[in-house]
Amino acid sequence: MDSLLALTSWEVWKERNKRVFRDGASTMQDLLSKIRAEADLWILAGNAALESLRTP
């Protein structure tokens, strides 16, 4: 769960920076999709803690 919290916090932080510094915003659905895609990359990199989140 620590990995999921770190991943989610990182993606929310990047979204915050996008809104503040680039005058852009993603929808909640887009943000969730980015989190899921990033989780898949973390799993491929060897993070077994996120394996239960893997998308088929």
Stockholm file with secondary structure:
# STOCKHOLM 1.0

chainA/1-56         MDSLLALTSWEVWKERNKRVFRDGASTMQDLLSKIRAEADLWILAGNAALESLRTP
#=GR chainA/1-56 SS CHHHHHHHHHHHHHHHHHHHHSSCCCCHHHHHHHHHHHHHHHHHTTCGGGGGGCCC
#=GC SS_cons        CHHHHHHHHHHHHHHHHHHHHSSCCCCHHHHHHHHHHHHHHHHHTTCGGGGGGCCC
//
